[in-house]
Amino acid sequence: MSVRLGYGTNGLSDLRLDDALDVLAELGYDGVGLTLDHMHLDPVGPGLAGRVARVADRLDTLGLSVTVETGARYVLDPRRKHGPTLLDAEPEGRAARSALLVTAVRVAADLGAHAVHCFSGVRPAGTGEDAAWELLGASLTPVLDAAAQVGVPLAIEPEPGHLLETLAGFHRLRGQLDDHPLLGLTLDIGHCQCLEPLPPADCVTAAGPWLRHVQIEDMRRGVHEHLPFGDGEIDFPPVLAALDATGYQGLTVVELPRHSHAGPELARSSMAFLRTQLTTLKHQPPAAGPTPTGLAAAGPAPIGPTPAGPAPTSPTPAAPPAGRATPALADVAPTPPDRAVVGRTSAAAPSVSAAPPGTSAATLGASAAPPGVSAVVPGTPAAPPSAARLAAAAGAGAVPGPASAALPTVSPPPSA
């Protein structure tokens, strides 16, 4: 099978970056999801270009591929988790996040990364939904311009509790941005289990043409908590088979950001688990069955060619820039201008209003959950919609869901 495995450095934050890369290479990982943060590769610290060049050489020496991830909790604001976002109430906050993503794109180009991960953020209190989508598109425009200059795709992640939290939201953004060729998708398999109306394997199939990055971990329905493999409800063989069938050639990165205290052991056990699943699949005959079409009407722009532009002909990520003879960071100041925007002790820095409280807990009778974890939908996932329901929903322009009339509501995620 062609599934290529990686591990996120946000799950190894107690290790120095060199040590983390050594551990992953020794365990046989194909690559790494490198989160830009103060403990590994600080995107707002001095001497960034030189540090990036050294990391690139290290990755080459170890034979590791890389995706650049931007989910660091406090890289811009030491007081607000993931703040400011692309939807921030203050324009200076939105500009700071956009500038960070532009820097991430340039870092990715110099590392030879196959994509840059990002997320929308939570819709601020007092901002209407349509207005929030307009802000998201406007904030991403300079980032996509930078991505086009270096040929590295931007892969936005549907995140529970955020404005863009489902595949339907991705398709809304895709249509809004006229199918920008550098806008792709980060698909988190756990989030599919948590929130999407279709089973995770069907989500993979439906998302295939836009996959640019994949994150994987276990999870339970309606509870946004990243779990080690075997601690949740996901049936992984169909998911891995679906990934292989899409032809996706990027990394599938284990995402356990709250388990760094046991990072090396979980990296080992995760690799053992996934290898076992993949080996089992190699010896199974391919399953016959129709291709899921349940997300064909997932948003204003349906899956497939649209008037705004044709769908990608291949899920293969854009090829990374050849070589690093002209680093993309060469013309970037050692300390990016956005470093002082939020929480960086600068008199000139405008203040950014506090992040709004997240979405409310579900109204579906959620049971108690561990501290910091929001339980929303008790029990196991509802059965996937029937083919008849899928066809009817597609004709009506709606996304079919479980037995409940609406998707489960998920409180602000406790993990990145």
C-alpha positions as CSV (number, residue, x, y, z in Angstrom):
1,M,0.0,0.0,0.0
2,S,1.1,3.6,-0.7
3,V,0.1,5.1,2.7
4,R,3.1,7.1,4.0
5,L,3.2,7.6,7.8
6,G,4.4,10.6,9.8
7,Y,4.2,11.8,13.4
8,G,3.4,15.3,14.6
9,T,6.1,17.2,16.5
10,N,3.4,18.8,18.6
11,G,3.2,15.3,20.2
12,L,6.9,15.4,20.9
13,S,7.3,18.9,22.4
14,D,9.2,17.6,25.4
15,L,12.0,16.6,23.1
16,R,14.5,18.8,21.2
17,L,13.7,18.8,17.5
18,D,16.9,17.0,16.6
19,D,16.0,14.2,19.1
20,A,12.4,14.0,17.9
21,L,13.5,13.6,14.3
22,D,16.0,10.9,15.3
23,V,13.3,9.0,17.2
24,L,10.9,9.1,14.2
25,A,13.5,8.1,11.7
26,E,14.6,5.2,13.9
27,L,11.0,4.0,14.2
28,G,10.6,4.0,10.4
29,Y,8.3,6.9,9.9
30,D,8.3,8.4,6.4
31,G,8.1,12.0,7.5
32,V,7.0,14.5,10.1
33,G,4.3,17.0,10.7
34,L,6.4,20.0,11.8
35,T,4.6,22.5,14.0
36,L,6.1,25.9,13.9
37,D,6.4,26.8,17.6
38,H,8.9,28.1,20.1
39,M,10.2,24.7,21.3
40,H,11.2,23.4,17.8
41,L,11.2,25.9,14.9
42,D,10.1,29.3,16.1
43,P,8.6,31.2,13.2
44,V,8.9,34.6,14.9
45,G,12.4,34.3,16.4
46,P,15.6,35.8,15.0
47,G,17.7,34.0,12.3
48,L,14.8,32.0,10.9
49,A,16.3,31.5,7.4
50,G,19.4,29.9,8.9
51,R,17.5,27.7,11.3
52,V,15.2,26.5,8.5
53,A,18.2,25.7,6.3
54,R,19.7,23.6,9.2
55,V,16.4,21.7,9.7
56,A,16.1,21.1,5.9
57,D,19.6,19.5,5.9
58,R,18.7,17.4,8.9
59,L,15.5,16.1,7.2
60,D,17.5,15.3,4.1
61,T,20.1,13.4,6.1
62,L,17.4,11.3,7.9
63,G,15.3,10.8,4.7
64,L,12.2,12.4,6.3
65,S,9.5,14.2,4.3
66,V,7.7,17.1,6.0
67,T,4.4,19.0,6.2
68,V,4.4,22.4,7.9
69,E,1.7,22.7,10.6
70,T,0.6,26.0,12.2
71,G,-1.5,24.8,15.1
72,A,0.8,26.1,17.9
73,R,-1.3,27.3,20.8
74,Y,0.5,30.4,21.9
75,V,3.0,31.3,19.1
76,L,1.4,34.7,18.5
77,D,-0.4,35.6,21.8
78,P,0.9,34.2,25.1
79,R,-2.5,34.7,26.7
80,R,-5.0,33.4,24.1
81,K,-4.9,29.8,22.8
82,H,-4.6,29.9,19.0
83,G,-5.1,33.6,19.0
84,P,-5.4,35.7,17.0
85,T,-7.1,33.9,14.2
86,L,-8.0,34.6,10.6
87,L,-11.4,35.7,11.9
88,D,-10.2,38.0,14.7
89,A,-12.4,40.9,15.6
90,E,-9.5,43.3,15.1
91,P,-7.9,43.7,11.7
92,E,-4.5,43.8,13.2
93,G,-5.1,40.4,14.7
94,R,-6.2,38.9,11.4
95,A,-3.2,40.5,9.7
96,A,-0.9,38.9,12.2
97,R,-2.3,35.4,11.6
98,S,-2.1,35.9,7.8
99,A,1.5,37.1,8.1
100,L,2.4,34.0,10.2
101,L,0.9,31.8,7.5
102,V,2.8,33.6,4.7
103,T,6.0,32.9,6.7
104,A,4.9,29.3,7.1
105,V,4.5,29.0,3.3
106,R,8.0,30.3,2.8
107,V,9.4,28.0,5.5
108,A,7.6,25.1,3.8
109,A,9.2,26.0,0.4
110,D,12.7,26.0,1.9
111,L,12.0,22.7,3.7
112,G,10.6,21.0,0.5
113,A,7.3,20.4,2.4
114,H,4.4,19.1,0.4
115,A,1.8,21.4,2.1
116,V,1.1,24.0,4.8
117,H,-1.7,23.2,7.3
118,C,-4.0,25.9,8.7
119,F,-7.4,26.4,10.3
120,S,-10.1,29.1,10.3
121,G,-10.6,29.8,13.9
122,V,-13.8,30.3,16.0
123,R,-16.4,32.8,14.8
124,P,-16.1,35.9,17.1
125,A,-19.1,36.9,19.1
126,G,-21.0,39.7,17.3
127,T,-19.8,38.6,13.9
128,G,-22.5,37.2,11.6
129,E,-21.8,33.9,9.8
130,D,-21.8,35.4,6.3
131,A,-19.5,38.2,7.5
132,A,-17.2,35.6,9.1
133,W,-16.9,33.7,5.8
134,E,-16.0,36.9,4.0
135,L,-13.3,37.6,6.6
136,L,-11.9,34.1,6.2
137,G,-11.6,34.5,2.4
138,A,-10.0,37.9,2.7
139,S,-7.5,36.8,5.3
140,L,-6.5,33.8,3.2
141,T,-6.0,35.7,0.0
142,P,-2.4,37.0,0.7
143,V,-1.5,33.5,2.0
144,L,-2.7,31.9,-1.2
145,D,-0.8,34.5,-3.2
146,A,2.4,33.5,-1.4
147,A,1.6,29.8,-1.9
148,A,1.2,30.4,-5.6
149,Q,4.6,32.1,-5.8
150,V,6.4,29.1,-4.3
151,G,4.1,26.2,-5.5
152,V,3.3,24.9,-2.0
153,P,-0.5,24.2,-1.4
154,L,-2.3,25.5,1.6
155,A,-4.3,22.8,3.4
156,I,-7.1,24.1,5.6
157,E,-8.4,21.8,8.3
158,P,-12.1,21.4,9.3
159,E,-11.8,21.8,13.1
160,P,-14.7,21.1,15.5
161,G,-16.0,24.3,17.0
162,H,-14.5,26.5,14.3
163,L,-16.2,28.4,11.5
164,L,-14.9,25.8,9.1
165,E,-15.5,22.6,10.9
166,T,-16.8,20.1,8.3
167,L,-16.2,19.1,4.7
168,A,-19.3,21.1,3.8
169,G,-17.5,24.2,5.1
170,F,-14.4,23.4,3.1
171,H,-16.5,23.3,-0.1
172,R,-18.2,26.6,0.8
173,L,-14.8,28.2,1.1
174,R,-13.6,26.5,-2.1
175,G,-16.5,27.9,-4.0
176,Q,-16.1,31.4,-2.4
177,L,-12.4,31.4,-3.5
178,D,-13.2,30.3,-7.1
179,D,-11.5,26.9,-6.7
180,H,-8.1,28.5,-6.1
181,P,-5.6,25.9,-7.3
182,L,-3.5,26.2,-4.2
183,L,-6.3,25.7,-1.7
184,G,-6.5,22.1,-0.5
185,L,-7.7,20.2,2.5
186,T,-6.2,18.8,5.7
187,L,-8.5,15.9,6.7
188,D,-8.3,14.8,10.3
189,I,-9.7,11.3,10.5
190,G,-10.6,11.7,14.2
191,H,-12.6,14.8,13.4
192,C,-14.6,12.8,10.8
193,Q,-15.6,10.4,13.5
194,C,-16.4,13.2,15.9
195,L,-18.5,15.4,13.7
196,E,-19.1,14.5,10.0
197,P,-22.4,12.9,8.9
198,L,-20.6,10.1,7.0
199,P,-18.2,7.4,8.4
200,P,-14.5,8.3,8.3
201,A,-13.7,6.0,5.3
202,D,-16.5,7.6,3.2
203,C,-15.2,11.1,4.2
204,V,-11.8,10.1,2.8
205,T,-13.3,8.9,-0.5
206,A,-15.4,12.1,-0.8
207,A,-12.5,14.4,0.0
208,G,-9.9,12.5,-2.2
209,P,-9.5,15.1,-5.0
210,W,-8.6,17.9,-2.5
211,L,-6.5,16.0,0.0
212,R,-3.2,17.7,0.6
213,H,-2.5,16.6,4.2
214,V,-4.0,13.9,6.5
215,Q,-3.9,13.7,10.3
216,I,-4.9,10.5,12.1
217,E,-5.7,9.4,15.6
218,D,-8.5,7.7,17.4
219,M,-11.6,9.5,18.6
220,R,-15.2,9.0,19.8
221,R,-18.4,10.4,18.3
222,G,-19.2,13.9,19.6
223,V,-16.1,14.1,21.8
224,H,-13.2,16.2,20.5
225,E,-10.4,14.4,22.2
226,H,-7.4,13.1,20.3
227,L,-6.8,9.5,21.5
228,P,-4.1,6.8,21.0
229,F,-5.1,4.1,18.6
230,G,-7.5,1.6,20.2
231,D,-8.9,4.1,22.8
232,G,-11.7,5.4,20.5
233,E,-14.3,4.1,18.1
234,I,-12.7,4.3,14.7
235,D,-12.5,1.2,12.4
236,F,-9.1,1.9,10.8
237,P,-8.8,-0.7,8.0
238,P,-11.5,0.9,5.8
239,V,-10.0,4.3,6.4
240,L,-6.5,3.2,5.4
241,A,-7.9,1.3,2.4
242,A,-9.8,4.4,1.3
243,L,-6.7,6.6,1.7
244,D,-4.7,4.1,-0.5
245,A,-7.5,4.1,-3.1
246,T,-7.5,7.9,-3.5
247,G,-3.9,7.9,-4.7
248,Y,-3.0,10.5,-2.0
249,Q,0.8,10.7,-1.9
250,G,1.4,13.0,1.1
251,L,1.9,12.2,4.7
252,T,-0.6,10.7,7.0
253,V,0.5,12.2,10.3
254,V,-0.3,10.8,13.8
255,E,-1.8,13.8,15.7
256,L,-1.6,13.4,19.5
257,P,-0.8,17.0,20.8
258,R,-1.7,16.3,24.4
259,H,0.4,13.2,24.8
260,S,3.9,14.7,24.6
261,H,4.8,13.4,28.0
262,A,4.7,9.9,26.5
263,G,5.6,10.9,23.0
264,P,8.4,8.5,22.2
265,E,6.4,5.5,23.4
266,L,3.3,6.6,21.6
267,A,5.2,7.1,18.4
268,R,6.5,3.5,18.7
269,S,3.1,2.0,19.5
270,S,1.3,4.1,16.9
271,M,3.7,2.9,14.2
272,A,3.3,-0.7,15.4
273,F,-0.5,-0.3,15.2
274,L,-0.6,1.2,11.8
275,R,1.9,-1.2,10.3
276,T,-0.3,-4.1,11.6
277,Q,-3.4,-2.5,10.0
278,L,-1.6,-1.9,6.7
279,T,-0.1,-5.4,6.6
280,T,-3.5,-7.0,7.2
281,L,-5.0,-4.9,4.3
282,K,-2.3,-6.1,1.9
283,H,-3.5,-9.7,2.3
284,Q,-7.2,-8.9,1.8
285,P,-9.0,-8.8,-1.6
286,P,-10.3,-5.4,-2.6
287,A,-13.8,-4.8,-1.4
288,A,-16.4,-4.1,-4.0
289,G,-19.0,-1.4,-3.6
290,P,-20.2,1.9,-4.9
291,T,-18.2,5.1,-4.4
292,P,-19.8,7.2,-1.6
293,T,-21.5,10.3,-3.0
294,G,-22.9,11.6,0.2
295,L,-21.0,14.9,0.2
296,A,-21.7,15.7,-3.4
297,A,-23.8,18.6,-2.3
298,A,-21.7,19.5,0.7
299,G,-21.7,23.2,0.0
300,P,-22.4,25.8,-2.5
301,A,-19.8,24.2,-4.8
302,P,-20.5,20.5,-5.2
303,I,-17.8,17.9,-5.6
304,G,-16.6,17.6,-9.1
305,P,-16.1,20.2,-11.9
306,T,-17.8,23.5,-11.3
307,P,-18.4,26.6,-13.3
308,A,-15.6,28.2,-11.2
309,G,-13.1,25.8,-12.4
310,P,-12.4,22.0,-12.9
311,A,-11.8,19.8,-9.9
312,P,-8.2,18.5,-9.6
313,T,-7.5,15.7,-11.9
314,S,-5.2,14.0,-9.3
315,P,-5.0,14.1,-5.5
316,T,-1.2,14.2,-5.8
317,P,0.1,17.2,-3.9
318,A,1.8,19.9,-5.8
319,A,5.4,19.1,-6.3
320,P,7.7,20.9,-3.9
321,P,10.1,23.5,-5.2
322,A,13.2,22.0,-6.7
323,G,16.2,22.6,-4.5
324,R,16.8,25.5,-2.1
325,A,19.3,27.5,-4.2
326,T,17.1,30.6,-3.7
327,P,15.5,30.3,-0.3
328,A,12.0,31.7,0.0
329,L,12.9,33.3,3.3
330,A,15.9,35.1,1.9
331,D,14.0,38.4,1.7
332,V,12.3,38.0,5.0
333,A,13.6,40.0,8.0
334,P,14.9,37.8,10.8
335,T,12.1,39.0,13.0
336,P,8.8,39.1,11.0
337,P,6.8,42.3,11.5
338,D,3.9,40.3,13.0
339,R,6.0,39.2,15.9
340,A,5.2,42.3,17.9
341,V,1.5,42.5,17.0
342,V,0.0,40.4,19.8
343,G,1.4,39.9,23.3
344,R,5.0,40.8,22.4
345,T,5.6,43.8,24.7
346,S,5.5,46.4,22.0
347,A,4.1,49.8,22.7
348,A,3.1,50.1,19.1
349,A,1.2,46.8,19.1
350,P,-2.5,47.3,19.0
351,S,-4.5,45.3,21.5
352,V,-6.6,42.5,20.3
353,S,-9.9,41.8,21.9
354,A,-10.3,38.6,23.9
355,A,-11.4,35.6,22.1
356,P,-15.1,34.8,22.4
357,P,-16.4,31.8,24.3
358,G,-16.8,28.8,22.2
359,T,-19.9,27.2,20.9
360,S,-22.4,25.9,23.5
361,A,-22.6,22.3,24.5
362,A,-24.9,20.0,22.7
363,T,-28.6,20.0,23.3
364,L,-28.7,16.3,22.7
365,G,-28.3,15.2,26.3
366,A,-24.5,14.9,26.5
367,S,-23.2,12.8,29.4
368,A,-20.4,13.8,31.7
369,A,-16.9,13.9,30.2
370,P,-13.4,14.0,31.7
371,P,-12.2,17.5,32.6
372,G,-11.4,19.6,29.6
373,V,-13.2,17.3,27.2
374,S,-16.7,18.1,25.9
375,A,-19.0,15.2,25.6
376,V,-21.7,16.0,23.1
377,V,-23.3,12.9,21.6
378,P,-23.4,9.9,23.9
379,G,-23.0,6.4,22.6
380,T,-21.8,5.2,19.3
381,P,-22.2,6.9,15.9
382,A,-25.5,6.7,14.1
383,A,-25.7,4.4,11.1
384,P,-24.6,6.1,7.9
385,P,-27.3,7.4,5.7
386,S,-28.8,5.1,3.1
387,A,-28.2,5.6,-0.6
388,A,-31.7,6.8,-1.0
389,R,-31.2,9.5,1.6
390,L,-27.9,10.5,0.0
391,A,-29.6,10.9,-3.4
392,A,-32.5,12.8,-2.0
393,A,-30.2,15.1,0.0
394,A,-28.1,15.8,-3.1
395,G,-31.1,16.7,-5.0
396,A,-32.3,19.0,-2.3
397,G,-28.9,20.7,-1.8
398,A,-28.5,19.5,1.8
399,V,-25.9,17.3,3.5
400,P,-27.4,14.1,4.9
401,G,-26.6,13.3,8.5
402,P,-27.2,10.7,11.1
403,A,-30.7,10.1,12.5
404,S,-30.5,13.5,14.2
405,A,-31.7,16.4,12.1
406,A,-28.5,18.3,12.7
407,L,-24.8,17.6,13.1
408,P,-23.6,17.2,16.6
409,T,-22.6,20.4,18.3
410,V,-19.1,20.3,19.7
411,S,-17.7,22.6,22.4
412,P,-14.3,24.4,21.9
413,P,-11.8,21.6,21.2
414,P,-9.4,20.8,24.1
415,S,-6.7,19.8,21.7
416,A,-5.0,21.4,18.8
